[in-house]
Amino acid sequence: MHKLLVLYPWPADPEHFENHYRTVHLPLASKLPGVLGARFSLSVNAGPEKSPYFAVFEADFSDAQSLESAMASEWGQKVEADVPNYATGGAVVLNYAVGPLASTADSP
């Protein structure tokens, strides 16, 4: 499995971010081809300190090629083009392969 992770630093206008994100950006992202599952949060908590991130988005793909194809698609291009419309703090985009955690039964 391959994961796309987007971390959003605090925007200049959190209310505008949330409204645009929910009504425009997430509907665009829902049309990305090949997504196995996706989730987001606008409640990023860093314990007693203020989190450096306002929001987080993650999506699962079967492999890196599926993610690359999704982002190169018409919908992927629309998703990328929309980011400056709400994310005034920018976005940190990561992608990586994920594997299962070894079970305790496998440990010596």
Phi and psi in degrees as GROMACS dihedral restraints (atoms count N, CA, C in turn):
[ dihedral_restraints ]
;  ai    aj    ak    al  type     phi  dphi    fc
    3     4     5     6     1  -130.8    20    10
    4     5     6     7     1   138.4    20    10
    6     7     8     9     1  -118.2    20    10
    7     8     9    10     1   141.3    20    10
    9    10    11    12     1  -105.8    20    10
   10    11    12    13     1   127.6    20    10
   12    13    14    15     1  -126.8    20    10
   13    14    15    16     1   126.6    20    10
   15    16    17    18     1  -121.3    20    10
   16    17    18    19     1   122.5    20    10
   18    19    20    21     1  -107.8    20    10
   19    20    21    22     1   128.4    20    10
   21    22    23    24     1  -109.6    20    10
   22    23    24    25     1   112.9    20    10
   24    25    26    27     1   -61.7    20    10
   25    26    27    28     1   165.3    20    10
   27    28    29    30     1   -58.3    20    10
   28    29    30    31     1   129.4    20    10
   30    31    32    33     1   -83.4    20    10
   31    32    33    34     1   166.0    20    10
   33    34    35    36     1   -64.2    20    10
   34    35    36    37     1   -35.1    20    10
   36    37    38    39     1  -131.7    20    10
   37    38    39    40     1    90.8    20    10
   39    40    41    42     1   -57.3    20    10
   40    41    42    43     1   -35.2    20    10
   42    43    44    45     1   -65.7    20    10
   43    44    45    46     1   -43.8    20    10
   45    46    47    48     1   -63.0    20    10
   46    47    48    49     1   -44.3    20    10
   48    49    50    51     1   -53.6    20    10
   49    50    51    52     1   -54.6    20    10
   51    52    53    54     1   -61.1    20    10
   52    53    54    55     1   -44.0    20    10
   54    55    56    57     1   -62.6    20    10
   55    56    57    58     1   -49.2    20    10
   57    58    59    60     1   -66.1    20    10
   58    59    60    61     1   -41.6    20    10
   60    61    62    63     1   -59.9    20    10
   61    62    63    64     1   -46.7    20    10
   63    64    65    66     1   -73.1    20    10
   64    65    66    67     1   -38.2    20    10
   66    67    68    69     1   -93.1    20    10
   67    68    69    70     1   -23.1    20    10
   69    70    71    72     1  -118.7    20    10
   70    71    72    73     1   -55.1    20    10
   72    73    74    75     1   -70.7    20    10
   73    74    75    76     1   -48.0    20    10
   75    76    77    78     1   -62.2    20    10
   76    77    78    79     1   -39.6    20    10
   78    79    80    81     1   -60.4    20    10
   79    80    81    82     1   -36.3    20    10
   81    82    83    84     1   -65.1    20    10
   82    83    84    85     1   -47.9    20    10
   84    85    86    87     1   -61.6    20    10
   85    86    87    88     1   -30.6    20    10
   87    88    89    90     1   -66.8    20    10
   88    89    90    91     1   -14.1    20    10
   90    91    92    93     1   -96.7    20    10
   91    92    93    94     1     1.1    20    10
   93    94    95    96     1   -60.8    20    10
   94    95    96    97     1   129.1    20    10
   96    97    98    99     1   -72.8    20    10
   97    98    99   100     1   144.3    20    10
   99   100   101   102     1    85.3    20    10
  100   101   102   103     1     3.0    20    10
  102   103   104   105     1   -72.9    20    10
  103   104   105   106     1   125.4    20    10
  105   106   107   108     1   -87.0    20    10
  106   107   108   109     1   -27.4    20    10
  108   109   110   111     1  -173.8    20    10
  109   110   111   112     1   151.7    20    10
  111   112   113   114     1  -151.0    20    10
  112   113   114   115     1   153.4    20    10
  114   115   116   117     1  -155.8    20    10
  115   116   117   118     1   162.1    20    10
  117   118   119   120     1  -147.7    20    10
  118   119   120   121     1   165.0    20    10
  120   121   122   123     1  -146.0    20    10
  121   122   123   124     1   139.3    20    10
  123   124   125   126     1  -109.5    20    10
  124   125   126   127     1    17.4    20    10
  126   127   128   129     1  -129.0    20    10
  127   128   129   130     1    61.1    20    10
  129   130   131   132     1   -78.5    20    10
  130   131   132   133     1   125.1    20    10
  132   133   134   135     1  -115.5    20    10
  133   134   135   136     1   133.5    20    10
  135   136   137   138     1  -117.4    20    10
  136   137   138   139     1    32.4    20    10
  138   139   140   141     1    78.7    20    10
  139   140   141   142     1  -141.6    20    10
  141   142   143   144     1   -71.8    20    10
  142   143   144   145     1   -18.6    20    10
  144   145   146   147     1   -89.6    20    10
  145   146   147   148     1   153.4    20    10
  147   148   149   150     1   -70.6    20    10
  148   149   150   151     1   131.1    20    10
  150   151   152   153     1   -65.7    20    10
  151   152   153   154     1   144.8    20    10
  153   154   155   156     1   -73.0    20    10
  154   155   156   157     1    -8.9    20    10
  156   157   158   159     1  -117.1    20    10
  157   158   159   160     1   137.7    20    10
  159   160   161   162     1   -87.0    20    10
  160   161   162   163     1   -37.8    20    10
  162   163   164   165     1  -147.0    20    10
  163   164   165   166     1   160.5    20    10
  165   166   167   168     1  -141.6    20    10
  166   167   168   169     1   144.0    20    10
  168   169   170   171     1  -132.0    20    10
  169   170   171   172     1   138.9    20    10
  171   172   173   174     1  -139.2    20    10
  172   173   174   175     1   144.1    20    10
  174   175   176   177     1  -138.4    20    10
  175   176   177   178     1   144.4    20    10
  177   178   179   180     1  -106.5    20    10
  178   179   180   181     1   138.4    20    10
  180   181   182   183     1  -130.2    20    10
  181   182   183   184     1   158.1    20    10
  183   184   185   186     1   -66.2    20    10
  184   185   186   187     1   -33.6    20    10
  186   187   188   189     1  -162.0    20    10
  187   188   189   190     1   175.0    20    10
  189   190   191   192     1   -61.1    20    10
  190   191   192   193     1   -37.4    20    10
  192   193   194   195     1   -63.6    20    10
  193   194   195   196     1   -37.7    20    10
  195   196   197   198     1   -64.2    20    10
  196   197   198   199     1   -40.6    20    10
  198   199   200   201     1   -65.1    20    10
  199   200   201   202     1   -46.6    20    10
  201   202   203   204     1   -59.1    20    10
  202   203   204   205     1   -43.0    20    10
  204   205   206   207     1   -64.5    20    10
  205   206   207   208     1   -41.0    20    10
  207   208   209   210     1   -62.2    20    10
  208   209   210   211     1   -44.2    20    10
  210   211   212   213     1   -73.2    20    10
  211   212   213   214     1   -24.7    20    10
  213   214   215   216     1   -83.9    20    10
  214   215   216   217     1   -12.2    20    10
  216   217   218   219     1   -71.5    20    10
  217   218   219   220     1   171.2    20    10
  219   220   221   222     1   -55.5    20    10
  220   221   222   223     1   -44.3    20    10
  222   223   224   225     1   -70.0    20    10
  223   224   225   226     1   -36.9    20    10
  225   226   227   228     1   -62.4    20    10
  226   227   228   229     1   -40.8    20    10
  228   229   230   231     1   -66.0    20    10
  229   230   231   232     1   -37.5    20    10
  231   232   233   234     1   -67.0    20    10
  232   233   234   235     1   -40.7    20    10
  234   235   236   237     1   -60.6    20    10
  235   236   237   238     1   -50.3    20    10
  237   238   239   240     1   -62.0    20    10
  238   239   240   241     1   -42.1    20    10
  240   241   242   243     1   -66.1    20    10
  241   242   243   244     1   -24.9    20    10
  243   244   245   246     1   -80.2    20    10
  244   245   246   247     1   -23.0    20    10
  246   247   248   249     1   -52.3    20    10
  247   248   249   250     1   -46.7    20    10
  249   250   251   252     1   -63.5    20    10
  250   251   252   253     1   -14.3    20    10
  252   253   254   255     1   -74.1    20    10
  253   254   255   256     1   -13.5    20    10
  255   256   257   258     1  -141.3    20    10
  256   257   258   259     1   -27.4    20    10
  258   259   260   261     1   -94.5    20    10
  259   260   261   262     1    72.4    20    10
  261   262   263   264     1   -66.1    20    10
  262   263   264   265     1   -17.9    20    10
  264   265   266   267     1   -89.4    20    10
  265   266   267   268     1     1.1    20    10
  267   268   269   270     1    85.8    20    10
  268   269   270   271     1  -168.6    20    10
  270   271   272   273     1  -151.9    20    10
  271   272   273   274     1   139.5    20    10
  273   274   275   276     1  -103.4    20    10
  274   275   276   277     1   116.6    20    10
  276   277   278   279     1  -110.3    20    10
  277   278   279   280     1   123.5    20    10
  279   280   281   282     1  -124.5    20    10
  280   281   282   283     1   149.0    20    10
  282   283   284   285     1  -143.9    20    10
  283   284   285   286     1   145.4    20    10
  285   286   287   288     1  -164.0    20    10
  286   287   288   289     1   155.0    20    10
  288   289   290   291     1   -77.5    20    10
  289   290   291   292     1   144.5    20    10
  291   292   293   294     1  -124.6    20    10
  292   293   294   295     1   149.1    20    10
  294   295   296   297     1  -132.9    20    10
  295   296   297   298     1   169.7    20    10
  297   298   299   300     1   -74.0    20    10
  298   299   300   301     1   151.7    20    10
  300   301   302   303     1   -80.2    20    10
  301   302   303   304     1   133.8    20    10
  303   304   305   306     1   -62.3    20    10
  304   305   306   307     1   137.8    20    10
  306   307   308   309     1   -77.8    20    10
  307   308   309   310     1   158.2    20    10
  309   310   311   312     1   -66.6    20    10
  310   311   312   313     1   -22.3    20    10
  312   313   314   315     1   -68.1    20    10
  313   314   315   316     1   -24.1    20    10
  315   316   317   318     1   -84.0    20    10
  316   317   318   319     1   -11.6    20    10
  318   319   320   321     1   -81.7    20    10
  319   320   321   322     1   149.0    20    10
